Amino acid sequence: MDLNELEAKLAEIEVQTTDPSLLPADQVRLEKASSILKAAIDSHKAIQDIKKTTAETSNLLRGARSESSRYWISVAAPLVGSIAVVATLLFQIHQFNENSKLQRINSEGTAFRNLIQSTHMPSELSSYTNMALLKTFLKSEAYGEQARTVAVSMMSGIASRQGFREMFLSVFPDINYSDLPELVRLSRIQNETISVATSDKRRAEKDLEDAKKRGVETQPSPSSRVQARQIGTGGLTAPNYQDTVDQIQGELDEMGDNATMTSAGIATALRKRPEDAVPDLTAALIWSADLSGLKFGSAILTGTEIGNSDVSDADLGSITQFADSDWSYTQWWRAKKINSGLLVYLKQNFAFDSSVNYFGKAASQSEYQERIEKLSSSQ
């Protein structure tokens, strides 16, 4: 029942209670019913009051939220504007930095091209200056790799031990397997340079012997390749054949030391070889290197010179490409494993020779035979 129906029912009961003929029991029943109806009416009114109060409270809350929104909008509007200004400023700063970076790269490009052009100058002093300048490009984002390639080519022509060492440490500060291709390329160029110098020395020694037989000291003949050799930075021709021989020998000594440093770098890179990697050492010069215990994997050793080096306990068991490799002054029989084909090649071409001064602990014929038998039986 709604409130109106309850009030109507209450009025009806109150009329009935005024009837004089009403029995006392009915009178009591009607009074109880009247009390119940009055309580129900009061409850309905209370519920309506609660609903009204709730509605008013809701209206007040909506009004408060509206006021709060208007407040924050008034505060946020200038804040958003300020953030937009700051963001624009930061973007402009970023653009400025990027433009500066591009300008720097362009400037480096110009300087790098000028440097490359100047490396063709024959002056030895100019070459050393260019090497120093080249170092500044090794960490360049745009020209680092190109500078590294040029530096490796230039290093091959450095005879000075100190000059080579400084450039080598700049180009290869922390050697990893990824450096192996450039190290091998450097060793190949060094090998060619040493071969040319060795040929020049032989010619100079022959000219010297011929001059001694004739009992005279004379300038190198026009046909001699060593006539063009110069000493120091003054461009002076060697005064006689003996000076030429001594000069070339001095250069060979320094070249050998430089090649030894490169070989040590190759050994370091090989020790960091990934399990499935196949190092290409074709025509590389590896001289006076510690290769002991090294796992060569399926390395390509075609035309490789592993001379005067320590291969004790090295694993050469998977080597199948070794044609024209040179193992002079190396006690290869001390390796842990050797491929059967390579073993035959080594026995035929580089068998133990008591007259040879091998690298490392002194060798003997008995040790050689013992090791050969052990290597052969392990095939």
Phi and psi in degrees as a GROMACS rama.xvg file:
@    title "Ramachandran Plot"
@    xaxis  label "Phi"
@    yaxis  label "Psi"
@TYPE xy
-89.7346  179.745  ASP-2
-62.4444  -40.4615  LEU-3
-64.1384  -42.9679  ASN-4
-63.8799  -39.7769  GLU-5
-64.0555  -41.3433  LEU-6
-67.8696  -36.8308  GLU-7
-66.0823  -43.1719  ALA-8
-62.0923  -40.6815  LYS-9
-63.424  -40.4244  LEU-10
-63.8782  -38.7248  ALA-11
-63.471  -43.825  GLU-12
-64.8805  -40.3305  ILE-13
-64.0578  -33.6004  GLU-14
-65.8186  -42.2308  VAL-15
-63.9256  -33.6913  GLN-16
-69.0223  -15.44  THR-17
-89.1056  -1.11611  THR-18
-72.9213  123.465  ASP-19
-67.5255  -24.9707  PRO-20
-84.6852  3.18706  SER-21
-70.1156  132.146  LEU-22
-72.5429  153.407  LEU-23
-58.1715  -40.1592  PRO-24
-64.7479  -37.8746  ALA-25
-69.8054  -34.5062  ASP-26
-59.9761  -44.2753  GLN-27
-64.0823  -42.6014  VAL-28
-62.3073  -41.5015  ARG-29
-68.4369  -36.0272  LEU-30
-65.0395  -39.1797  GLU-31
-65.7503  -42.5084  LYS-32
-63.0978  -38.6246  ALA-33
-62.7356  -40.8213  SER-34
-63.1876  -40.6549  SER-35
-65.0778  -43.4094  ILE-36
-63.677  -40.2201  LEU-37
-62.8027  -40.2348  LYS-38
-65.3985  -40.1539  ALA-39
-64.6994  -41.2317  ALA-40
-61.9494  -43.3691  ILE-41
-61.9924  -38.9996  ASP-42
-63.2201  -44.3495  SER-43
-58.6386  -43.8504  HIS-44
-64.6662  -40.0838  LYS-45
-63.1614  -41.069  ALA-46
-63.8497  -41.1184  ILE-47
-63.0287  -40.3851  GLN-48
-62.939  -40.0108  ASP-49
-63.8354  -44.0407  ILE-50
-60.9881  -40.3606  LYS-51
-64.2942  -45.0782  LYS-52
-62.8753  -41.9419  THR-53
-61.3967  -43.7594  THR-54
-61.6036  -43.2573  ALA-55
-63.788  -39.951  GLU-56
-63.7929  -42.4647  THR-57
-60.5473  -41.4358  SER-58
-62.6038  -40.3537  ASN-59
-64.0295  -42.3242  LEU-60
-64.0104  -42.3427  LEU-61
-61.3527  -39.5236  ARG-62
-64.3175  -40.0114  GLY-63
-65.0625  -42.1483  ALA-64
-63.9444  -39.4396  ARG-65
-61.9129  -43.6076  SER-66
-64.225  -40.1587  GLU-67
-63.9766  -41.6493  SER-68
-62.4025  -43.6063  SER-69
-62.9711  -34.6653  ARG-70
-67.3092  -49.3599  TYR-71
-67.9615  -31.9942  TRP-72
-62.9429  -42.011  ILE-73
-66.3456  -30.027  SER-74
-82.1779  -40.6972  VAL-75
-71.7338  -31.6838  ALA-76
-56.5305  -53.3957  ALA-77
-67.7797  -29.7661  PRO-78
-65.3624  -45.0999  LEU-79
-60.6505  -39.8514  VAL-80
-61.4951  -41.9175  GLY-81
-64.2977  -42.6864  SER-82
-61.7424  -40.9193  ILE-83
-61.5353  -40.0872  ALA-84
-64.194  -45.0712  VAL-85
-63.6085  -43.0211  VAL-86
-61.2389  -40.852  ALA-87
-63.2166  -41.7028  THR-88
-63.6406  -44.424  LEU-89
-62.9904  -39.3397  LEU-90
-63.8434  -41.2015  PHE-91
-64.8969  -38.3682  GLN-92
-64.0878  -42.985  ILE-93
-61.8717  -42.7929  HIS-94
-62.989  -40.1383  GLN-95
-62.2272  -43.826  PHE-96
-63.6159  -41.9242  ASN-97
-64.087  -41.5208  GLU-98
-64.1161  -39.843  ASN-99
-64.0644  -39.2896  SER-100
-63.7647  -43.402  LYS-101
-63.5882  -39.6106  LEU-102
-64.3635  -39.3707  GLN-103
-65.4217  -41.1786  ARG-104
-63.563  -41.9158  ILE-105
-63.3188  -40.3035  ASN-106
-64.1411  -40.4893  SER-107
-62.3964  -39.6629  GLU-108
-59.7167  -44.1715  GLY-109
-63.6832  -46.344  THR-110
-63.4981  -38.8355  ALA-111
-65.2183  -43.3116  PHE-112
-63.4218  -40.4319  ARG-113
-61.9624  -39.5813  ASN-114
-64.6416  -44.829  LEU-115
-59.9168  -41.2329  ILE-116
-63.9444  -38.4224  GLN-117
-75.2385  -17.0146  SER-118
-67.8876  -13.7379  THR-119
-80.9397  -6.88913  HIS-120
-66.9468  136.773  MET-121
-76.1791  -15.8676  PRO-122
-63.7972  127.677  SER-123
-64.661  -36.9583  GLU-124
-63.4969  -40.8469  LEU-125
-63.0302  -37.5407  SER-126
-63.1637  -43.3888  SER-127
-65.3335  -38.0085  TYR-128
-62.8935  -42.4527  THR-129
-65.1406  -33.9514  ASN-130
-62.8188  -42.1175  MET-131
-63.8513  -41.5115  ALA-132
-67.8375  -36.0657  LEU-133
-62.634  -31.6346  LEU-134
-58.3394  -32.2682  LYS-135
-67.9512  -17.1327  THR-136
-95.7518  -8.3323  PHE-137
-63.856  -27.6481  LEU-138
-103.2  10.4935  LYS-139
-71.4871  135.249  SER-140
-65.5948  -36.8149  GLU-141
-85.5102  -34.5158  ALA-142
-124.184  10.0852  TYR-143
-57.5884  -47.9126  GLY-144
-67.0584  -41.1867  GLU-145
-65.6434  -41.5255  GLN-146
-61.8983  -38.9643  ALA-147
-63.1114  -42.7235  ARG-148
-63.3787  -44.3825  THR-149
-65.5028  -40.0381  VAL-150
-62.2511  -41.3443  ALA-151
-62.3471  -42.0449  VAL-152
-64.8364  -40.1555  SER-153
-68.5568  -36.9524  MET-154
-60.1775  -33.085  MET-155
-62.3095  -21.1972  SER-156
-98.578  3.74844  GLY-157
-87.1176  119.577  ILE-158
-89.7155  -32.8264  ALA-159
-62.3873  128.253  SER-160
-61.1677  -46.5792  ARG-161
-65.5605  -44.2544  GLN-162
-62.9325  -41.3101  GLY-163
-65.6653  -43.7946  PHE-164
-61.2851  -44.4599  ARG-165
-61.9976  -44.6762  GLU-166
-68.9497  -39.6384  MET-167
-60.6011  -45.9277  PHE-168
-68.6704  -25.8921  LEU-169
-75.24  -39.3923  SER-170
-78.5872  -36.6682  VAL-171
-123.742  68.7059  PHE-172
-67.9186  -34.1879  PRO-173
-141.611  96.0164  ASP-174
-71.5233  131.018  ILE-175
-128.637  174.079  ASN-176
-60.9422  -30.4999  TYR-177
-64.7001  -17.5582  SER-178
-82.6365  -9.99335  ASP-179
-56.1326  -46.0722  LEU-180
-56.8338  -43.1597  PRO-181
-71.0073  -36.4267  GLU-182
-64.5543  -41.1922  LEU-183
-66.0736  -41.164  VAL-184
-61.1549  -42.2891  ARG-185
-61.5297  -43.4218  LEU-186
-65.8155  -34.5478  SER-187
-64.8127  -44.8292  ARG-188
-64.578  -40.9081  ILE-189
-61.118  -39.9327  GLN-190
-61.9315  -43.873  ASN-191
-64.2777  -43.0523  GLU-192
-62.9839  -43.3649  THR-193
-64.9897  -38.1595  ILE-194
-62.7004  -42.7852  SER-195
-64.015  -44.8676  VAL-196
-64.3865  -37.7579  ALA-197
-64.5476  -40.8547  THR-198
-64.5132  -40.8376  SER-199
-62.2713  -39.8247  ASP-200
-64.5136  -42.3023  LYS-201
-61.1994  -41.8986  ARG-202
-64.4872  -42.908  ARG-203
-63.583  -40.0054  ALA-204
-64.7351  -39.1423  GLU-205
-65.1642  -44.3656  LYS-206
-61.4091  -38.1958  ASP-207
-64.235  -45.0829  LEU-208
-63.7388  -40.8669  GLU-209
-63.055  -41.1368  ASP-210
-64.7833  -39.9924  ALA-211
-64.733  -38.2789  LYS-212
-63.7281  -34.4701  LYS-213
-81.262  -9.76591  ARG-214
73.8853  24.0205  GLY-215
-133.585  159.394  VAL-216
-114.735  122.691  GLU-217
-137.307  166.745  THR-218
-67.9209  155.212  GLN-219
-56.3824  142.777  PRO-220
-67.2562  152.994  SER-221
-56.8302  -26.1977  PRO-222
-79.9897  -12.4006  SER-223
-76.2006  132.417  SER-224
-69.8988  -21.41  ARG-225
-83.1603  -6.08535  VAL-226
-61.899  -32.5287  GLN-227
-78.6177  -9.29296  ALA-228
-64.9496  143.68  ARG-229
-126.603  155.491  GLN-230
-114.758  146.771  ILE-231
60.9444  -149.536  GLY-232
-112.911  5.48104  THR-233
-89.5958  -6.4932  GLY-234
70.922  27.6704  GLY-235
-88.3672  135.812  LEU-236
-73.2706  139.583  THR-237
-54.4323  131.125  ALA-238
-66.4348  -26.0271  PRO-239
-157.025  175.697  ASN-240
-62.186  -38.4337  TYR-241
-63.0056  -42.0389  GLN-242
-61.6335  -38.9816  ASP-243
-64.0718  -44.9996  THR-244
-61.0215  -45.5892  VAL-245
-63.948  -39.4943  ASP-246
-63.7745  -46.9531  GLN-247
-64.4923  -38.9892  ILE-248
-63.1525  -41.0229  GLN-249
-60.3597  -42.5816  GLY-250
-64.6562  -41.46  GLU-251
-62.6651  -38.0847  LEU-252
-61.4906  -44.9113  ASP-253
-69.5507  -39.46  GLU-254
-60.5863  -40.0167  MET-255
-63.0794  -41.7943  GLY-256
-63.7513  -40.7903  ASP-257
-65.5351  -40.2994  ASN-258
-65.0486  -33.6751  ALA-259
-64.4598  -39.3061  THR-260
-65.8348  -41.4802  MET-261
-63.1851  -40.9624  THR-262
-63.1041  -38.6016  SER-263
-63.5619  -36.643  ALA-264
-64.9174  -40.767  GLY-265
-62.8222  -42.659  ILE-266
-61.2966  -41.9511  ALA-267
-62.8596  -43.8419  THR-268
-63.4139  -41.475  ALA-269
-64.3583  -33.1691  LEU-270
-68.9763  -16.4439  ARG-271
-104.552  19.7832  LYS-272
-67.1162  129.286  ARG-273
-61.926  153.635  PRO-274
-55.2466  -40.7526  GLU-275
-97.0952  4.61078  ASP-276
-77.5013  144.31  ALA-277
-115.508  96.8336  VAL-278
-68.3171  133.951  PRO-279
-98.9589  104.442  ASP-280
-107.887  24.1858  LEU-281
-53.9959  126.246  THR-282
60.553  17.3355  ALA-283
-76.7742  152.45  ALA-284
-105.555  114.046  LEU-285
-118.209  108.956  ILE-286
-127.432  132.321  TRP-287
52.5076  45.4089  SER-288
-106.832  149.087  ALA-289
-89.4099  100.189  ASP-290
-110.156  16.4434  LEU-291
-62.9528  136.021  SER-292
70.2988  5.97271  GLY-293
-77.5542  136.554  LEU-294
-94.3734  107.087  LYS-295
-77.4374  -18.6777  PHE-296
62.4961  -137.755  GLY-297
-100.23  37.8163  SER-298
-53.5028  144.702  ALA-299
-90.8211  116.51  ILE-300
-114.366  23.4909  LEU-301
-62.6932  119.636  THR-302
69.369  12.4315  GLY-303
-80.6767  139.513  THR-304
-105.478  110.018  GLU-305
-108.722  80.7387  ILE-306
-105.915  144.765  GLY-307
52.4663  42.346  ASN-308
-125.307  164.646  SER-309
-101.813  113.345  ASP-310
-115.882  25.2769  VAL-311
-56.7034  130.93  SER-312
61.7482  14.3942  ASP-313
-73.5197  150.466  ALA-314
-100.812  104.942  ASP-315
-111.535  22.8907  LEU-316
-70.6919  -19.3993  GLY-317
-108.046  8.87844  SER-318
-76.7905  119.439  ILE-319
-120.773  -13.587  THR-320
-113.981  102.196  GLN-321
-144.589  12.4731  PHE-322
-56.3053  137.003  ALA-323
62.436  17.5681  ASP-324
-72.9805  151.359  SER-325
-120.478  122.772  ASP-326
-119.014  32.4496  TRP-327
-61.1313  140.003  SER-328
63.305  13.012  TYR-329
-111.578  129.92  THR-330
-84.7275  73.7218  GLN-331
-62.668  -24.8047  TRP-332
-67.8888  -9.21965  TRP-333
-86.7793  2.34107  ARG-334
-67.2023  156.817  ALA-335
-75.51  -43.8854  LYS-336
-137.83  144.32  LYS-337
-139.787  131.497  ILE-338
-56.985  143.008  ASN-339
-58.7466  -42.1657  SER-340
-65.6522  -41.315  GLY-341
-65.9608  -37.4457  LEU-342
-62.0337  -43.5946  LEU-343
-61.3392  -44.2904  VAL-344
-61.121  -43.8235  TYR-345
-67.8112  -40.4007  LEU-346
-64.7917  -35.2525  LYS-347
-75.7798  -34.6175  GLN-348
-110.52  -22.2354  ASN-349
-138.581  45.3111  PHE-350
-65.8484  160.815  ALA-351
-59.0946  136.691  PHE-352
-134.106  115.36  ASP-353
-63.1915  -18.1254  SER-354
-85.1628  -7.80592  SER-355
-90.8976  135.657  VAL-356
-89.3657  90.5622  ASN-357
-74.6167  158.22  TYR-358
-73.243  138.169  PHE-359
89.5863  -160.622  GLY-360
-58.414  140.797  LYS-361
-54.8833  137.914  ALA-362
-98.3333  165.945  ALA-363
-144.971  158.958  SER-364
-63.5359  -38.0328  GLN-365
-66.332  -41.0128  SER-366
-63.4842  -42.6372  GLU-367
-58.1558  -48.9357  TYR-368
-62.3721  -42.8161  GLN-369
-61.4872  -43.8147  GLU-370
-69.1746  -38.5696  ARG-371
-61.8489  -44.0929  ILE-372
-61.7512  -41.3138  GLU-373
-68.0778  -42.5032  LYS-374
-65.668  -38.2083  LEU-375
-68.1421  -38.6272  SER-376
-73.0278  -20.0156  SER-377
-88.6338  0.0241278  SER-378
